[in-house]
């Protein structure tokens, strides 16, 4: 089975169920399962599902989205400090980091 996204009738998905599971877990493919021409299920990698859930949670938080947009604009405007500058400002040395 080739491609990152495939649509299969339920009967074909049933015949290839273990192959579908292997491809979803190993290759981040996803499969849309249809029954009588209508989409009934989607099989995706659990890590991809977690990523989508996390994205939806972030996008649902209006305050967080506003802060992210502001941070992006600050970065574009050069309003940031480097990790090296942060450690220097906090008095953290290489010795402290290697303990």
PyMOL CGO cylinders between C-alpha atoms (Angstrom):
from pymol import cmd
from pymol.cgo import CYLINDER

trace = [
    CYLINDER, 0.00, 0.00, 0.00, 1.57, 3.26, -1.17, 0.3, 1, 1, 1, 1, 1, 1,
    CYLINDER, 1.57, 3.26, -1.17, 0.92, 6.89, -0.31, 0.3, 1, 1, 1, 1, 1, 1,
    CYLINDER, 0.92, 6.89, -0.31, 0.54, 8.65, 3.03, 0.3, 1, 1, 1, 1, 1, 1,
    CYLINDER, 0.54, 8.65, 3.03, -3.25, 8.69, 2.98, 0.3, 1, 1, 1, 1, 1, 1,
    CYLINDER, -3.25, 8.69, 2.98, -5.41, 5.93, 1.60, 0.3, 1, 1, 1, 1, 1, 1,
    CYLINDER, -5.41, 5.93, 1.60, -9.13, 5.41, 1.43, 0.3, 1, 1, 1, 1, 1, 1,
    CYLINDER, -9.13, 5.41, 1.43, -10.29, 1.81, 1.60, 0.3, 1, 1, 1, 1, 1, 1,
    CYLINDER, -10.29, 1.81, 1.60, -13.64, 0.07, 1.65, 0.3, 1, 1, 1, 1, 1, 1,
    CYLINDER, -13.64, 0.07, 1.65, -14.25, -1.76, 4.92, 0.3, 1, 1, 1, 1, 1, 1,
    CYLINDER, -14.25, -1.76, 4.92, -14.00, -5.15, 3.21, 0.3, 1, 1, 1, 1, 1, 1,
    CYLINDER, -14.00, -5.15, 3.21, -10.50, -4.39, 1.90, 0.3, 1, 1, 1, 1, 1, 1,
    CYLINDER, -10.50, -4.39, 1.90, -9.45, -2.90, 5.25, 0.3, 1, 1, 1, 1, 1, 1,
    CYLINDER, -9.45, -2.90, 5.25, -10.58, -6.10, 6.97, 0.3, 1, 1, 1, 1, 1, 1,
    CYLINDER, -10.58, -6.10, 6.97, -8.49, -8.23, 4.58, 0.3, 1, 1, 1, 1, 1, 1,
    CYLINDER, -8.49, -8.23, 4.58, -5.41, -6.03, 5.15, 0.3, 1, 1, 1, 1, 1, 1,
    CYLINDER, -5.41, -6.03, 5.15, -5.96, -5.11, 8.80, 0.3, 1, 1, 1, 1, 1, 1,
    CYLINDER, -5.96, -5.11, 8.80, -2.53, -6.20, 10.11, 0.3, 1, 1, 1, 1, 1, 1,
    CYLINDER, -2.53, -6.20, 10.11, -0.74, -4.55, 7.19, 0.3, 1, 1, 1, 1, 1, 1,
    CYLINDER, -0.74, -4.55, 7.19, -2.68, -1.34, 7.87, 0.3, 1, 1, 1, 1, 1, 1,
    CYLINDER, -2.68, -1.34, 7.87, -1.67, -1.46, 11.55, 0.3, 1, 1, 1, 1, 1, 1,
    CYLINDER, -1.67, -1.46, 11.55, 2.00, -1.96, 10.60, 0.3, 1, 1, 1, 1, 1, 1,
    CYLINDER, 2.00, -1.96, 10.60, 1.97, 0.89, 8.09, 0.3, 1, 1, 1, 1, 1, 1,
    CYLINDER, 1.97, 0.89, 8.09, 0.19, 3.28, 10.45, 0.3, 1, 1, 1, 1, 1, 1,
    CYLINDER, 0.19, 3.28, 10.45, 2.61, 2.59, 13.28, 0.3, 1, 1, 1, 1, 1, 1,
    CYLINDER, 2.61, 2.59, 13.28, 5.81, 2.52, 11.21, 0.3, 1, 1, 1, 1, 1, 1,
    CYLINDER, 5.81, 2.52, 11.21, 5.28, 5.10, 8.49, 0.3, 1, 1, 1, 1, 1, 1,
    CYLINDER, 5.28, 5.10, 8.49, 2.82, 7.66, 9.88, 0.3, 1, 1, 1, 1, 1, 1,
    CYLINDER, 2.82, 7.66, 9.88, 0.33, 6.81, 7.16, 0.3, 1, 1, 1, 1, 1, 1,
    CYLINDER, 0.33, 6.81, 7.16, -3.36, 7.12, 7.79, 0.3, 1, 1, 1, 1, 1, 1,
    CYLINDER, -3.36, 7.12, 7.79, -6.28, 5.25, 6.33, 0.3, 1, 1, 1, 1, 1, 1,
    CYLINDER, -6.28, 5.25, 6.33, -9.85, 6.32, 5.77, 0.3, 1, 1, 1, 1, 1, 1,
    CYLINDER, -9.85, 6.32, 5.77, -12.27, 3.39, 5.97, 0.3, 1, 1, 1, 1, 1, 1,
    CYLINDER, -12.27, 3.39, 5.97, -15.51, 3.62, 4.03, 0.3, 1, 1, 1, 1, 1, 1,
    CYLINDER, -15.51, 3.62, 4.03, -18.68, 1.58, 4.16, 0.3, 1, 1, 1, 1, 1, 1,
    CYLINDER, -18.68, 1.58, 4.16, -21.07, 1.81, 1.23, 0.3, 1, 1, 1, 1, 1, 1,
    CYLINDER, -21.07, 1.81, 1.23, -19.16, 4.85, 0.01, 0.3, 1, 1, 1, 1, 1, 1,
    CYLINDER, -19.16, 4.85, 0.01, -19.40, 6.81, 3.28, 0.3, 1, 1, 1, 1, 1, 1,
    CYLINDER, -19.40, 6.81, 3.28, -16.47, 7.53, 5.59, 0.3, 1, 1, 1, 1, 1, 1,
    CYLINDER, -16.47, 7.53, 5.59, -16.88, 5.54, 8.79, 0.3, 1, 1, 1, 1, 1, 1,
    CYLINDER, -16.88, 5.54, 8.79, -13.45, 5.63, 10.43, 0.3, 1, 1, 1, 1, 1, 1,
    CYLINDER, -13.45, 5.63, 10.43, -9.90, 6.90, 10.16, 0.3, 1, 1, 1, 1, 1, 1,
    CYLINDER, -9.90, 6.90, 10.16, -6.91, 4.91, 11.39, 0.3, 1, 1, 1, 1, 1, 1,
    CYLINDER, -6.91, 4.91, 11.39, -3.90, 7.03, 12.36, 0.3, 1, 1, 1, 1, 1, 1,
    CYLINDER, -3.90, 7.03, 12.36, -0.75, 6.63, 14.42, 0.3, 1, 1, 1, 1, 1, 1,
    CYLINDER, -0.75, 6.63, 14.42, -1.38, 7.34, 18.13, 0.3, 1, 1, 1, 1, 1, 1,
    CYLINDER, -1.38, 7.34, 18.13, 1.50, 9.84, 18.23, 0.3, 1, 1, 1, 1, 1, 1,
    CYLINDER, 1.50, 9.84, 18.23, -0.08, 11.76, 15.37, 0.3, 1, 1, 1, 1, 1, 1,
    CYLINDER, -0.08, 11.76, 15.37, -3.43, 11.72, 17.19, 0.3, 1, 1, 1, 1, 1, 1,
    CYLINDER, -3.43, 11.72, 17.19, -1.79, 13.08, 20.34, 0.3, 1, 1, 1, 1, 1, 1,
    CYLINDER, -1.79, 13.08, 20.34, -0.18, 15.83, 18.28, 0.3, 1, 1, 1, 1, 1, 1,
    CYLINDER, -0.18, 15.83, 18.28, -3.53, 16.81, 16.76, 0.3, 1, 1, 1, 1, 1, 1,
    CYLINDER, -3.53, 16.81, 16.76, -5.17, 16.84, 20.20, 0.3, 1, 1, 1, 1, 1, 1,
    CYLINDER, -5.17, 16.84, 20.20, -2.43, 19.06, 21.58, 0.3, 1, 1, 1, 1, 1, 1,
    CYLINDER, -2.43, 19.06, 21.58, -2.78, 21.43, 18.63, 0.3, 1, 1, 1, 1, 1, 1,
    CYLINDER, -2.78, 21.43, 18.63, -6.55, 21.63, 19.12, 0.3, 1, 1, 1, 1, 1, 1,
    CYLINDER, -6.55, 21.63, 19.12, -6.11, 22.35, 22.85, 0.3, 1, 1, 1, 1, 1, 1,
    CYLINDER, -6.11, 22.35, 22.85, -3.69, 25.16, 22.08, 0.3, 1, 1, 1, 1, 1, 1,
    CYLINDER, -3.69, 25.16, 22.08, -5.90, 26.64, 19.38, 0.3, 1, 1, 1, 1, 1, 1,
    CYLINDER, -5.90, 26.64, 19.38, -8.92, 26.54, 21.71, 0.3, 1, 1, 1, 1, 1, 1,
    CYLINDER, -8.92, 26.54, 21.71, -7.08, 28.68, 24.29, 0.3, 1, 1, 1, 1, 1, 1,
    CYLINDER, -7.08, 28.68, 24.29, -7.57, 32.21, 22.96, 0.3, 1, 1, 1, 1, 1, 1,
    CYLINDER, -7.57, 32.21, 22.96, -5.26, 33.74, 25.54, 0.3, 1, 1, 1, 1, 1, 1,
    CYLINDER, -5.26, 33.74, 25.54, -2.45, 31.32, 24.68, 0.3, 1, 1, 1, 1, 1, 1,
    CYLINDER, -2.45, 31.32, 24.68, -2.89, 31.88, 20.93, 0.3, 1, 1, 1, 1, 1, 1,
    CYLINDER, -2.89, 31.88, 20.93, -2.69, 35.65, 21.51, 0.3, 1, 1, 1, 1, 1, 1,
    CYLINDER, -2.69, 35.65, 21.51, 0.52, 35.20, 23.54, 0.3, 1, 1, 1, 1, 1, 1,
    CYLINDER, 0.52, 35.20, 23.54, 2.02, 32.96, 20.85, 0.3, 1, 1, 1, 1, 1, 1,
    CYLINDER, 2.02, 32.96, 20.85, 1.25, 35.55, 18.17, 0.3, 1, 1, 1, 1, 1, 1,
    CYLINDER, 1.25, 35.55, 18.17, 2.81, 38.28, 20.28, 0.3, 1, 1, 1, 1, 1, 1,
    CYLINDER, 2.81, 38.28, 20.28, 5.89, 36.12, 20.89, 0.3, 1, 1, 1, 1, 1, 1,
    CYLINDER, 5.89, 36.12, 20.89, 6.25, 35.48, 17.17, 0.3, 1, 1, 1, 1, 1, 1,
    CYLINDER, 6.25, 35.48, 17.17, 6.03, 39.21, 16.47, 0.3, 1, 1, 1, 1, 1, 1,
    CYLINDER, 6.03, 39.21, 16.47, 8.55, 39.98, 19.23, 0.3, 1, 1, 1, 1, 1, 1,
    CYLINDER, 8.55, 39.98, 19.23, 10.95, 37.46, 17.71, 0.3, 1, 1, 1, 1, 1, 1,
    CYLINDER, 10.95, 37.46, 17.71, 10.54, 39.01, 14.25, 0.3, 1, 1, 1, 1, 1, 1,
    CYLINDER, 10.54, 39.01, 14.25, 11.26, 42.41, 15.81, 0.3, 1, 1, 1, 1, 1, 1,
    CYLINDER, 11.26, 42.41, 15.81, 14.42, 41.12, 17.48, 0.3, 1, 1, 1, 1, 1, 1,
    CYLINDER, 14.42, 41.12, 17.48, 12.95, 41.24, 20.98, 0.3, 1, 1, 1, 1, 1, 1,
    CYLINDER, 12.95, 41.24, 20.98, 14.62, 38.15, 22.42, 0.3, 1, 1, 1, 1, 1, 1,
    CYLINDER, 14.62, 38.15, 22.42, 17.77, 37.02, 24.15, 0.3, 1, 1, 1, 1, 1, 1,
    CYLINDER, 17.77, 37.02, 24.15, 19.89, 34.01, 23.33, 0.3, 1, 1, 1, 1, 1, 1,
    CYLINDER, 19.89, 34.01, 23.33, 20.35, 31.03, 25.62, 0.3, 1, 1, 1, 1, 1, 1,
    CYLINDER, 20.35, 31.03, 25.62, 23.90, 32.20, 26.24, 0.3, 1, 1, 1, 1, 1, 1,
    CYLINDER, 23.90, 32.20, 26.24, 22.65, 35.67, 27.27, 0.3, 1, 1, 1, 1, 1, 1,
    CYLINDER, 22.65, 35.67, 27.27, 20.01, 34.14, 29.54, 0.3, 1, 1, 1, 1, 1, 1,
    CYLINDER, 20.01, 34.14, 29.54, 22.55, 31.98, 31.36, 0.3, 1, 1, 1, 1, 1, 1,
    CYLINDER, 22.55, 31.98, 31.36, 24.87, 34.97, 31.73, 0.3, 1, 1, 1, 1, 1, 1,
    CYLINDER, 24.87, 34.97, 31.73, 22.03, 37.14, 33.12, 0.3, 1, 1, 1, 1, 1, 1,
    CYLINDER, 22.03, 37.14, 33.12, 21.12, 34.39, 35.60, 0.3, 1, 1, 1, 1, 1, 1,
    CYLINDER, 21.12, 34.39, 35.60, 24.74, 33.76, 36.57, 0.3, 1, 1, 1, 1, 1, 1,
    CYLINDER, 24.74, 33.76, 36.57, 24.69, 30.17, 35.32, 0.3, 1, 1, 1, 1, 1, 1,
    CYLINDER, 24.69, 30.17, 35.32, 28.07, 28.86, 34.19, 0.3, 1, 1, 1, 1, 1, 1,
    CYLINDER, 28.07, 28.86, 34.19, 29.09, 25.87, 32.11, 0.3, 1, 1, 1, 1, 1, 1,
    CYLINDER, 29.09, 25.87, 32.11, 30.24, 24.27, 35.35, 0.3, 1, 1, 1, 1, 1, 1,
    CYLINDER, 30.24, 24.27, 35.35, 26.71, 24.63, 36.78, 0.3, 1, 1, 1, 1, 1, 1,
    CYLINDER, 26.71, 24.63, 36.78, 25.23, 22.99, 33.69, 0.3, 1, 1, 1, 1, 1, 1,
    CYLINDER, 25.23, 22.99, 33.69, 27.59, 20.00, 33.80, 0.3, 1, 1, 1, 1, 1, 1,
    CYLINDER, 27.59, 20.00, 33.80, 26.84, 19.03, 37.39, 0.3, 1, 1, 1, 1, 1, 1,
]
cmd.load_cgo(trace, "trace")
